[in-house]
Structures are given as C-alpha cells and as structure tokens.
C-alpha cells in the first residue's frame, strides 16, 4: 500500500477538546454514561475529531490519540510501534458501525475477519499524539471494508491498514 497523505481537513490538535469535554456535551445521559465507562478503561487519551459521519455517503472517523502517561511506563522497548499497532485496531470498526446506525440498525455482533498493516516508519516516539483516520469504503450485507492510516505529530504516515469486518445488525424498534 502507498503511504496515504495527511488529511487536509482535520483541525489542529490543540483546537480539539479532550474526551471529558466531549462527553459533557452529549445531551443523552445514557450515551454520556456509556462513553464515560469506555473512557475510564482506555489506555489512550483521546481527542475526537469526527466520530460520527461527516457528510451523506462519507463514513469516516478521525481522532487524535496518545498513550496515557501511566500506560507509557508499561511499554516495552519495541521502537514505539506497539502503541501504533494498538491504535490500528482501536475504534477501527466505528466508521462501519456508523453506516449501520444511519440505516436504522444497531450492531448485535462484530468481528474482524482480516487486518493488514503496512509500516511506513520503523521507529516512533510512543508518547506523542497520533492522528488516526479510518473510513468504510464498502458496506455490503454483513461485511465492511475499512481503510485507515495513523500519522505522527509531524504529519507523516506511520502505518496504513485495511480491515475486513463482519457485522450482524438488528433493526431498531420504532419509538413512534
């Protein structure tokens, strides 16, 4: 795979609120509590850019992430790529989940069928902020094809990836 270019439409890191601020802005208490529960169990600090769909037909997510300081202490010498490889599978199915949600379904079961990673750098500073981008290009029946890339703080691509996901949906009951 060729090294993808840094997305030109992503705002700078410092203009994005942290995850706690993002959670506080969610109007539905159930969604806030669910996201807070996830946040409390993360080894990453997050700054969500686009976690839901951007425009009709575009199923893409973008977020900044870095290892939490307490997680860095447990990182072994591996050239820093361990943190990045973890991010290549972290929230990767969110863009495909958004496709199902917009169609009136919720995910009952999700699994990764294939995950290919292409390394574009050998050594990475594990404590920096990374930009993660993934987009669902194909969602057909129960399968989705997701492409993504992770960029370092200098806007260089570290890894790119392709993942095939298998998802089983349930039709949501109408509340009307």
Residue, then its C-alpha position, 0 to 999 in steps of 0.5 A: x500500500x502507498x503511504x496515504x497523505x495527511x488529511x487536509x481537513x482535520x483541525x489542529x490538535x490543540x483546537x480539539x477538546x479532550x474526551x471529558x469535554x466531549x462527553x459533557x456535551x452529549x445531551x443523552x445521559x445514557x450515551x454520556x454514561x456509556x462513553x464515560x465507562x469506555x473512557x475510564x478503561x482506555x489506555x489512550x487519551x483521546x481527542x475526537x475529531x469526527x466520530x460520527x459521519x461527516x457528510x451523506x455517503x462519507x463514513x469516516x472517523x478521525x481522532x487524535x490519540x496518545x498513550x496515557x502517561x501511566x500506560x507509557x511506563x508499561x511499554x516495552x522497548x519495541x521502537x514505539x510501534x506497539x502503541x501504533x499497532x494498538x491504535x490500528x485496531x482501536x475504534x477501527x470498526x466505528x466508521x462501519x458501525x456508523x453506516x449501520x446506525x444511519x440505516x436504522x440498525x444497531x450492531x448485535x455482533x462484530x468481528x474482524x475477519x482480516x487486518x493488514x498493516x503496512x509500516x511506513x516508519x520503523x521507529x516512533x516516539x510512543x508518547x506523542x499524539x497520533x492522528x488516526x483516520x479510518x473510513x468504510x469504503x464498502x458496506x455490503x450485507x454483513x461485511x465492511x471494508x475499512x481503510x485507515x492510516x495513523x500519522x505522527x505529530x509531524x504529519x507523516x504516515x506511520x502505518x496504513x491498514x485495511x480491515x475486513x469486518x463482519x457485522x450482524x445488525x438488528x433493526x431498531x424498534x420504532x419509538x413512534 
